[in-house]
């Protein structure tokens, strides 16, 4: 049954409860995975958990927030949990998610009943919220997480103690609900390396996907009846004083977060924008691993790029079909003027799109993809000594990286009107990599100049991309079961579009040459000279 609080009390004369989580670190560190129903039993039988006795309990948790969702907006989660006859109030806040590793501040207290005593959080970020003294008057139940947890305690190596928890249930609110099926590996004692080692062993028993989605995130989506939405890349916050190693991890973490924000949509939504954003995220991530191969380690970065190639290609095939179905083919059919043919080919291409989507889902859920994401996440969580062996200031690295790639692009664009299709395709890839590098390192450059440069690169990339889309459409239309007359008509139409406008390309190329590279921001320039 749902947890219903008696009151959200603020007074200091309430029983203070027993603190049962060590207050010194106050940090919860766990790996989180999405897991489907068919894999849950295989996890329970995994040799990695052999000898550990599973404990199965129902866990019901009520989350609270203000009507304007103050806690959510500040990255906090306030909850009251019932496990058997025990009541626990807790606050989570701060920290970060990198890959599937969640590291957050956590404060927990046992309660004698279904009540919340906010005075227990006096030494937490909750007490520093605007209007904290009146917060107890504004709190309302937001949603409930009702699940069955099967937990194992394991000590795979001396000094490490981990809890493996398989959670199955739902996040439920008045406006809707969302299913929960996930596995968590929490570090109770020892470093995170043991959690990654255990996760790798569990992956040998059952498919799992690293997940950046918390139960609170699912609950708030149910609370607001909010559907999954495609997510674009967010700017990476870089400080010029960062080491190159720190900056590399921040940039790669941002690329991985962009991809993970669109994974669920690729698997469960028909919106083509999820595929587009996931594909862009993987392209960015692979380009960033190329850019940052020194701090990441050359062999490791190359191995990750190659391991992600099949997934990127699978998403690319879906995206090609999406563009063909939504833009290229309808235009050709409208110009051809056969309504019956348009209906038949539209249905045929939709069938092909669904087939490619299933292929992309299989690639996304493949063991190879899971192992690669886990390996990248491990690198993000465990700073090594690759960069320390070759220290170099971040501003200098950024300036050289953009300058060298810019020079390579400009040398090719000066002959852009004479390039054949294959050479133009290579140029488009170089422009794209330069744009992704400028995006990743953009915080280190003067913002006006950096924006002007990125906009110029985007203009050239888009123009070359349109010609590439037309070339792809010419290839795809040939494979359709359509009258030869339409095939000839469409291929000629797409061939003309694929040839593009050399004068327009030249104009856009000159714009790139004139715009960049942008100058470093003043703080970055000072550190570069130091």
C-alpha positions in Angstrom: 0.0 0.0 0.0 1.2 3.5 -0.7 3.2 5.3 2.0 1.2 8.3 3.4 3.0 10.6 5.8 1.4 11.9 8.9 3.1 15.2 8.7 6.2 16.9 7.4 7.5 18.2 10.7 10.1 20.9 11.2 10.3 21.2 15.0 13.6 20.3 16.8 11.8 18.5 19.6 10.9 15.5 17.4 12.8 12.3 18.0 15.9 12.6 16.0 15.9 9.0 14.8 18.9 6.7 14.4 21.4 7.5 11.7 22.2 4.2 10.1 24.3 5.2 7.1 27.8 6.4 8.0 27.6 10.2 8.1 31.3 10.9 7.2 31.3 10.2 3.4 27.5 10.5 3.0 28.0 9.5 -0.6 26.1 6.7 -2.4 28.1 5.3 -5.3 26.4 2.7 -7.5 26.3 1.4 -11.0 22.9 1.2 -12.5 21.7 -1.0 -15.4 18.4 -1.4 -17.3 17.5 -5.0 -17.6 14.5 -6.7 -19.4 12.3 -9.4 -17.9 13.9 -12.2 -19.8 17.3 -11.5 -18.3 16.3 -11.2 -14.6 16.3 -14.9 -13.9 19.6 -15.3 -15.7 21.1 -12.7 -13.3 19.8 -14.6 -10.3 21.6 -17.7 -11.6 24.8 -16.0 -12.5 28.0 -17.6 -11.2 29.1 -14.1 -10.1 26.5 -14.3 -7.3 27.0 -17.9 -6.4 27.3 -18.4 -2.6 25.4 -15.1 -1.8 22.0 -15.6 -0.3 19.3 -13.4 -2.0 17.0 -11.4 0.3 13.7 -10.5 -1.3 11.6 -7.7 0.1 8.9 -5.3 -1.0 10.0 -1.7 -0.9 7.5 1.2 -1.0 8.8 4.7 -1.3 6.9 8.0 -1.2 8.7 11.0 -2.8 7.9 14.5 -1.8 8.3 17.9 -3.4 6.8 21.4 -3.5 4.1 22.3 -6.0 6.7 24.1 -8.1 9.1 21.1 -7.8 11.8 23.0 -6.0 13.7 19.9 -4.9 13.8 18.4 -8.4 15.0 21.7 -9.8 17.8 21.7 -7.2 18.8 18.1 -8.0 17.4 16.7 -4.7 15.1 13.8 -3.9 13.3 13.6 -0.5 11.7 10.3 0.3 10.1 8.2 3.0 10.6 4.5 2.5 8.9 1.5 4.1 10.8 -1.8 4.1 8.9 -4.4 6.0 8.1 -2.7 9.4 10.9 -0.2 9.1 10.5 3.4 8.1 13.4 5.4 6.6 13.5 9.0 5.6 16.3 10.1 3.2 17.6 12.9 1.1 19.7 12.5 -2.0 21.4 15.4 -3.7 24.4 16.8 -5.5 26.9 14.5 -7.1 26.8 13.4 -10.7 26.1 10.6 -13.1 28.9 9.5 -15.5 28.0 6.6 -17.8 26.0 4.4 -15.5 27.9 5.3 -12.3 25.8 7.4 -9.9 27.6 9.2 -7.1 25.3 11.3 -4.9 25.2 12.7 -1.4 22.9 10.7 0.8 21.5 11.3 4.3 19.3 8.6 5.8 17.5 8.3 9.2 15.2 5.7 10.7 11.8 6.9 11.7 9.4 5.5 14.3 6.4 5.8 11.9 5.3 7.2 8.6 6.4 10.8 9.3 9.2 13.1 8.2 11.3 15.2 10.5 13.0 17.9 8.4 15.1 19.0 11.4 17.2 15.9 10.9 18.4 17.5 7.6 19.7 20.6 9.2 23.3 19.9 8.1 22.4 19.1 4.5 21.8 21.1 1.4 18.1 20.9 2.1 18.5 23.5 4.9 20.1 25.9 2.4 17.2 26.0 0.0 15.3 29.3 -0.4 12.4 29.3 2.2 13.8 26.3 4.0 12.2 27.2 7.3 8.8 27.0 5.7 9.5 24.0 3.5 7.5 21.6 5.7 4.4 23.6 4.9 4.8 23.3 1.2 5.8 19.7 0.8 3.3 17.4 -0.9 3.5 13.7 -2.0 4.6 13.6 -5.6 4.8 10.0 -6.6 5.3 6.5 -5.2 7.9 3.8 -6.2 6.5 0.4 -5.4 8.9 -2.5 -6.2 10.2 -5.8 -5.1 13.9 -5.8 -4.4 16.0 -8.9 -4.5 19.4 -8.2 -3.0 22.7 -10.0 -2.7 25.7 -9.0 -0.6 29.0 -10.1 -2.1 32.7 -9.5 -1.3 34.4 -10.4 -4.6 37.9 -9.3 -3.4 39.3 -8.5 0.1 38.3 -5.1 1.2 35.3 -4.8 -1.2 31.7 -5.2 -0.1 29.0 -4.7 -2.7 25.2 -4.9 -2.7 23.6 -6.2 -5.9 19.9 -5.2 -6.0 17.4 -6.3 -8.7 14.4 -3.9 -8.6 11.2 -4.7 -10.3 8.0 -2.6 -10.0 6.7 0.8 -11.0 6.9 4.5 -10.3 3.3 5.6 -9.8 1.6 9.0 -9.7 -1.9 10.4 -10.2 -1.1 11.3 -13.8 0.4 8.0 -14.8 3.0 5.3 -14.1 6.3 4.0 -15.5 7.7 0.5 -15.1 11.0 -0.1 -13.3 13.3 -3.0 -14.1 16.9 -2.3 -13.1 19.9 -3.7 -11.4 22.1 -1.7 -9.1 25.6 -2.5 -7.8 26.3 -0.3 -4.8 29.7 0.1 -3.2 29.3 -0.5 0.5 33.0 -0.8 1.2 36.0 -0.4 -1.0 36.6 1.3 -4.3 34.5 1.3 -7.5 36.8 -1.0 -9.4 35.2 -4.0 -7.7 31.8 -2.9 -8.9 33.0 -2.6 -12.4 34.6 -6.0 -12.2 31.4 -7.6 -10.9 29.3 -5.9 -13.6 31.6 -7.3 -16.3 31.0 -10.8 -14.9 27.3 -10.3 -14.7 27.3 -9.2 -18.3 28.6 -12.7 -19.2 25.3 -14.1 -17.8 22.7 -11.7 -19.1 22.3 -8.6 -21.3 22.1 -5.2 -19.4 22.4 -1.6 -20.4 24.2 1.1 -18.4 21.5 3.5 -17.3 21.7 7.2 -16.3 18.0 7.2 -15.4 17.2 7.2 -11.6 13.9 6.0 -10.0 13.2 9.7 -9.2 13.5 10.7 -12.8 11.0 8.0 -13.8 8.7 9.1 -11.0 8.8 12.7 -12.0 8.0 11.7 -15.6 4.9 9.8 -14.3 4.1 12.7 -12.0 4.0 15.2 -14.9 2.6 12.6 -17.4 5.7 13.6 -19.4 6.6 11.4 -22.4 10.1 10.6 -23.4 11.6 13.5 -25.3 14.7 13.5 -27.6 17.7 15.3 -26.0 20.3 17.4 -27.7 23.9 17.7 -26.6 24.6 20.1 -23.7 27.6 22.4 -23.6 30.6 20.9 -21.7 31.7 23.1 -18.7 35.4 23.4 -19.0 37.7 25.4 -16.8 41.0 26.5 -18.4 42.8 25.4 -15.2 41.7 21.8 -15.7 44.3 19.3 -16.6 43.9 17.7 -20.0 43.0 14.4 -18.3 40.1 16.1 -16.4 38.9 17.9 -19.5 39.0 14.7 -21.5 36.8 12.9 -19.0 34.3 15.8 -18.8 34.0 15.9 -22.6 33.6 12.1 -23.0 31.1 12.0 -20.1 29.1 14.7 -21.9 29.0 12.7 -25.1 28.0 9.5 -23.3 25.3 11.4 -21.4 23.9 12.7 -24.7 23.7 9.1 -26.1 22.1 7.7 -23.0 19.5 10.4 -22.9 18.1 9.1 -26.2 18.6 5.3 -25.7 15.1 4.6 -24.3 13.5 6.5 -27.1 15.4 4.5 -29.7 14.1 1.3 -28.1 10.6 2.3 -27.2 9.5 5.3 -29.3 8.8 5.7 -33.0 9.9 9.3 -33.0 12.8 9.5 -35.5 14.4 12.3 -33.6 15.6 9.9 -31.0 17.5 7.9 -33.6 18.9 11.2 -35.0 20.1 12.4 -31.6 21.5 9.0 -30.7 23.4 8.8 -33.9 24.8 12.3 -33.5 25.8 11.5 -30.0 27.7 8.4 -31.1 29.4 10.4 -33.9 30.4 13.1 -31.4 31.6 10.5 -28.9 33.8 8.7 -31.5 35.1 12.0 -32.8 35.9 13.1 -29.2 37.8 9.8 -28.6 39.8 10.6 -31.7 40.5 14.1 -30.5 41.4 13.0 -27.0 43.3 9.8 -27.8 46.4 10.9 -25.9 44.7 11.4 -22.4 42.4 8.4 -23.0 45.3 6.2 -24.3 45.7 5.7 -28.0 45.1 1.9 -28.1 42.1 2.1 -25.8 40.5 5.1 -27.6 40.9 3.3 -31.0 39.4 0.1 -29.5 36.4 2.0 -28.2 35.9 3.8 -31.6 36.0 0.5 -33.4 33.7 -1.2 -30.9 31.1 1.5 -31.3 31.3 1.5 -35.1 28.6 -1.3 -35.7 26.1 0.5 -33.4 26.8 3.8 -35.2 26.3 2.1 -38.5 23.0 0.5 -37.4 21.7 3.9 -36.3 22.9 5.4 -39.5 20.9 2.9 -41.6 17.8 3.8 -39.6 18.5 7.5 -40.1 19.0 7.1 -43.8 15.6 5.3 -44.1 14.0 8.0 -42.0 15.3 10.9 -44.2 14.4 8.9 -47.3 10.8 8.2 -46.1 10.2 11.7 -44.8 11.9 13.9 -47.3 13.6 12.4 -50.4 11.0 9.9 -51.5 7.8 12.0 -51.0 9.3 14.8 -53.1 10.2 12.4 -55.9 6.7 10.8 -55.8 4.9 14.1 -55.8 6.9 15.2 -58.8 6.2 11.9 -60.6 2.4 12.3 -59.9 1.2 8.7 -59.2 -0.9 8.7 -56.0 -1.4 5.0 -55.9 2.3 4.4 -56.3 3.0 6.9 -53.5 0.8 4.9 -51.1 2.3 1.6 -52.0 5.9 2.7 -51.8 5.2 4.7 -48.6 4.0 1.5 -46.9 7.0 -0.5 -48.3 9.5 2.0 -47.0 7.8 2.1 -43.5 8.3 -1.6 -43.4 12.0 -1.2 -44.2 12.3 1.4 -41.5 10.8 -0.9 -38.9 13.2 -3.6 -39.9 16.2 -1.3 -39.6 14.9 -0.1 -36.2 14.9 -3.6 -34.9 18.4 -4.1 -36.1 19.5 -0.9 -34.3 17.8 -2.1 -31.1 19.7 -5.4 -31.3 22.9 -3.5 -31.8 22.2 -1.2 -28.9 21.4 -4.1 -26.6 24.3 -6.2 -27.8 27.0 -7.5 -25.4 29.6 -5.7 -27.4 27.9 -2.3 -26.9 27.3 -3.0 -23.2 30.9 -4.0 -22.6 32.2 -0.9 -24.5 30.0 1.5 -22.5 31.0 -0.2 -19.3 34.7 0.2 -20.2 34.3 3.9 -21.0 32.3 4.4 -17.8 35.1 2.7 -15.8 37.7 5.0 -17.4 35.5 8.0 -16.4 35.3 6.8 -12.8 38.9 5.8 -12.3 41.4 8.5 -13.4 44.6 7.0 -14.6 48.1 8.2 -15.3 48.1 8.3 -19.1 47.8 12.1 -19.2 50.0 12.6 -16.2 52.9 11.0 -18.1 52.6 13.7 -20.8 51.3 16.8 -19.0 50.3 19.7 -21.2 48.2 22.8 -20.5 44.6 22.5 -21.6 44.4 25.9 -23.4 47.5 25.1 -25.5 46.1 21.7 -26.5 42.7 23.2 -27.4 44.3 26.0 -29.6 46.5 23.5 -31.4 43.8 21.0 -31.9 41.4 23.5 -33.6 44.2 25.3 -35.6 45.6 22.0 -37.1 42.1 20.7 -38.0 41.1 24.0 -39.4 44.2 24.2 -41.6 43.5 20.7 -42.9 39.8 21.6 -43.8 40.7 24.9 -45.4 43.3 23.3 -47.6 40.6 20.9 -49.0 37.8 23.5 -49.3 39.9 25.7 -51.5 39.4 23.1 -54.2 35.8 22.2 -53.2 34.3 23.0 -56.6 36.5 20.4 -58.3 36.2 17.6 -55.7 34.5 14.4 -56.8 31.8 12.6 -54.7 34.3 10.5 -52.7 36.6 13.5 -51.9 33.5 15.6 -50.9 32.4 12.8 -48.6 35.8 12.8 -46.9 35.7 16.6 -46.6 32.3 16.4 -45.0 33.7 14.0 -42.4 36.6 16.4 -41.7 34.3 19.4 -41.3 32.1 17.4 -39.0 35.0 16.3 -36.8 36.2 19.9 -36.7 32.8 21.1 -35.7 32.5 18.5 -32.9 36.0 19.5 -31.6 35.0 23.2 -31.6 31.8 22.2 -29.7 33.7 20.1 -27.2 36.4 22.8 -26.5 34.1 25.8 -27.1 34.2 27.0 -23.4 37.9 27.8 -23.7 37.4 30.3 -26.6 35.9 33.8 -26.8 32.2 33.1 -27.1 31.2 35.4 -29.9 34.0 34.2 -32.1 33.4 30.5 -31.2 29.7 30.8 -32.0 30.5 32.5 -35.3 33.0 29.7 -36.2 30.6 26.8 -35.2 27.8 28.4 -37.2 30.0 28.6 -40.3 31.1 25.0 -39.9 27.4 23.9 -39.4 26.4 25.8 -42.6 29.1 24.0 -44.7 28.4 20.6 -43.1 24.6 20.9 -43.7 25.1 21.8 -47.4 27.4 18.9 -47.9 25.0 16.7 -45.9 22.1 17.6 -48.3 24.2 16.4 -51.2 25.1 13.2 -49.3 21.4 12.6 -48.5 20.6 12.8 -52.2 23.3 10.3 -53.0 21.9 8.0 -50.4 18.4 8.4 -51.7 19.7 7.5 -55.2 21.1 4.3 -53.8 18.0 3.4 -51.8 15.5 4.0 -54.6 17.2 1.6 -56.8 16.3 -1.2 -54.4 12.6 -0.4 -54.3 10.0 -2.7 -55.9 8.8 0.1 -58.2 8.1 0.6 -61.9 11.3 1.1 -63.9 10.0 4.5 -65.2 9.8 5.8 -61.6 13.2 4.4 -60.7 14.8 6.2 -63.6 13.0 9.4 -62.9 13.9 9.4 -59.2 17.5 8.4 -59.7 18.0 11.3 -62.2 16.4 13.7 -59.8 18.6 12.5 -56.9 21.7 12.5 -59.0 21.1 16.2 -59.9 20.7 17.1 -56.2 23.8 15.1 -55.2 25.9 17.2 -57.6 25.0 20.2 -55.4 25.9 23.8 -55.9 29.6 24.3 -56.2 29.3 28.1 -56.0 27.3 27.8 -52.7 29.8 25.4 -51.3 32.6 27.7 -52.2 30.8 30.6 -50.5 30.3 28.6 -47.3 33.9 27.4 -47.3 35.2 31.0 -47.5 32.9 31.8 -44.6 34.6 29.0 -42.5 38.0 30.3 -43.5 37.2 33.8 -42.5 35.5 32.9 -39.2 38.1 30.8 -37.5 39.9 29.6 -35.6 38.4 31.7 -32.8 40.8 33.3 -30.2 41.1 31.8 -26.7 39.2 33.4 -24.0 41.2 35.8 -21.8 41.5 33.4 -18.8 42.7 30.6 -21.2 45.2 33.0 -22.8 46.7 33.9 -19.4 47.1 30.2 -18.4 48.6 29.4 -21.8 51.3 32.0 -21.3 52.0 31.0 -17.7 
